[in-house]
Amino acid sequence: MLNSTLLTHFIFTAYLDIGSLKFLCFTLTALLYFVIVFANMSLIVVICMNRSLHEPMYMFLCSLFVNELYSSTGWFPFLLVQILSDVHSVSASLCFLQVFCVHTAVSIEFSNLAVMSYDRYLAICRPLEYNKLMTLNYAAVLITVIWLCNFLRFLIALILTLTLTLCGNVIETFYCHNYHIVQLACSDTTFNNIYGLVVIAVLLSFQVFLILYSYTKILRVCFNGSKEMQQKAVSTCTPHLVSLITFSVGCSFEVIQSRTDVSIFPSMLRIIVFLYLLIMQPLLNPIMFGMQMSKIREKVQLVFCGQRRRG
């Protein structure tokens, strides 16, 4: 029995032996990581460099794209190393670093989407008051609170995990997951469980209420409003709703899978869920928001088409 801070490494059992195909998988994964970084970084630069995009909605999008880079950095370098390794293990310090990155990124993603739904509610349902209620400074404060609160919240959870005495170091997943590490504990985990459940229940309740309230109001305006109002709601809310649904579905699958016996799920299904979590949000969000939001699309086209003409 060892304190979690004294463990040297963790071992993963979910990876399959793919032989020489690992080089192909490594290349495809590295290419995918490059595309994700390029897509998100391009939109971040476009939003930051164009004063016409310095509006609350685009600030929230910029925060979302930064989080996609943050979450991808927590996933992909680790995965690339595991693909080439014959022994699938990671040092304890890097494992806990990944735990922090992955869990905070998930929390920030949902918090950001919840605040974006409220922003859309103000823009569509209270357009005359929007500039007064949602200023740039207020948007900046909301983004700062989202990041800081989620960092501090999970830092406490991670410290509680580090104090546990663990009876093993074998994790039956593809990555370092706080719940699975806590499951390895020989010591009492009651406080860890209570803290996790209470914090998640409080935050999720508030965020889900904010999303449901916002979209209930938006739907009411759409049904009673003009065609122009309906088109505006559809064009601005569709990418947000798609992102919210795909993210919620992926997280739900992962929660169900992580809290049940892994032998129930076929290896292929576990791989599909893992790839869904890995790829969907970081790749879908920049493509979808970049194509759907006309102002962003125009600026991106101007940047790349302008560079080609100069060339």
Buried (B, 14 or more C-beta within 10 A) or exposed (E): EBEBEEBEEBEBEBBEEEEEEBEEBBEEBBEBBEBBBEBBBBBBBBBEEBEEBBBBBBBBBBBBBBBBBBBBBBBBBBBBBBBEEEEBBBEBEBBBBBBBBBBBBBBBBBBBBBBBBBBBBBBBBBEEEBEEEBEEEEBEEBBEEBBEBBEEBBEEBBEBBEBBBBEBBEBBBBBBBBBBBBBBBEBEBEEBEEBBEEBEEEBEEEBEEBBEEBBEBBEEBBEEBEEEBBEBBEEBBEBBBBBBEBBBEBBEBBEEBBEEEBEEBEEEEBBEBBEBBBBBBBBBBBEBBBEBBEBBBEBBEEBEEEEEEEE
